[in-house]
Amino acid sequence: MLRYDHELMRVAASGQGGIGDEEFRSLLKTLDGVRQTLAEARRAGNLAFASTVETGAHLAASVRAAAEMRKRAKTLVVVGIGGSDLGAKALIRALGAKNADVRFAGASVDPETISALLDDIDPKTCAINIVSKSGDTIEPMA
């Protein structure tokens, strides 16, 4: 379970650059409005992704796919840029996948970099995970 702790951003913890009590109360009011807007959008069915974790609708299929992938793949190449790349890196670090052979590509379309990666992996035992929120980011597409 993740817990968000905002105390270090307060004046008491970080000094003059921190957020004071009045500004904090104002932010809480704004945040309450955002929460309400999100809750309404969720009830209307416009944020289906937000309930995926709670319902577990895709969890069993994801676990099966991951198990199958582990049987066949020795190397995972993650193709993404920016937040997509950083999100995958953070998840792998958080899960402690130290012994996994995970390569990151997509942040660079440099032909020598890509060629070196392709020379170093076995396509028969490699899985490629393309991460893109929009599906039209130029670097992963390239």
Secondary structure, 3 states (H helix, E strand, C coil): CCCCCCHHHEHHHHHHHCECHHHHHHHHHHHHHHHHHHHHHHHCCCCHHHHHHHHCCCHHHHHHHHHHHHHHCCEEEEECCCHHHHHHHHHHHHHCCCCCEEEEECCCCCHHHHHHHHHHCCHHHEEEEECCCCCCCHHHHC
